[in-house]
């Protein structure tokens, strides 16, 4: 009996499952980019997928052809769901081991590259390129009401929880008129600060203490959800209060923003903060590239050195330039990738070989608990690296 495709959450566990997804008969990987702005009598991504599957069937024979034929017949409903305009997600992927009924489905608002692949392992290149652009990021919106905590990943934003600031002022006396105070010269004068101002200052003091104490909740979310960045936004003094007590050992970068977003919807909050998020990622990638340039001898440059270090378990962070192996321009949309297919275009064939090598590197890195970073479009590693490098543990 055919199993339903399991929707895979966008987290490190999914990365590991996809990297380790293998089948001796073959794993069919189907990607579509269902961009609603694309026009046509029928969705162009449907045409590209159908043509890719047709070329794949024409290129294989023997037992593999028979297994692929049977699975494609069994998958008619799942493939229809994958290409239907009204289905969830802009980027969609389906992973199908040919020899069993297990299916894996991914959907995200981040675009993916149209592709059809058949190999003993899942084809993960488009997935990791999307991960670099939309990986999990936390958002804390702070204002006079307290704190809203949201999760942003792969084009979607969801509100997780909130901490409501409630201040009991029943026993507070709000006086009227100015306050008498001594000046710095020791002479009596009347301060221009009203009792109302002092009342408001007292409320602000309690609010900043409340936001500072909220660090435990934020830290728990960072740990549980694997946020690479935590954006804290609001009035500057409130952002400072919510950020200052966060543990320095957190594996996240705290980004301060000054947008006062109050009770706006999660989608609007993400829209407003998108430039800040992109800037934070780009700035992080620039620091990585700069640190890498100064890292020798604790760095490996080029695929040969990096593979050797990966085999020895010495890699702490694997780095790729975006267009070294991940560029959609080098591997055109709809391209069929298979161990049995050699593209006619030598440049495409080279790009395919590099992508497959990159996937092997990612698998080896994750197997040894190393980080993987695909850098922003215009961030470059030193020339001798050929677009790939690694920080070493020793």
Secondary structure, DSSP 8 states (H G I E B T S, - for coil): -----EE--SSHHHHHHHHT-EEEEEEEEEEEE--TT--SSS-HHHHHHHHHHHHHHHH--HHHHHHHHHHHHHTHHHHHHHH-TTSS-SEEEEEEETTSS-EEEEEESS----EEEEEEE---HHHHHHHHHH--EEEEEEETTEEEEEEEETTEEEEEEEEE-----TT-----SEEEEE-TTS-EEEEEEEHHHHHHHHHHHHHHHHHHHTHHHHHHHHHHHT-SEEEEESSHHHHHHHHTTS-TT-SSEEEEE----TT--HHHHHHHHHHHHHHHHHHHHHHHHHHHHT-TTSEEEHHHHHHHHHHTT-EEEEEE-HHHH--TTTS-TT-EEETT---SSHHHHHHHHHHHHHHHHHHHHHHTT-EEEE--TT----GGGTTEEEEE--
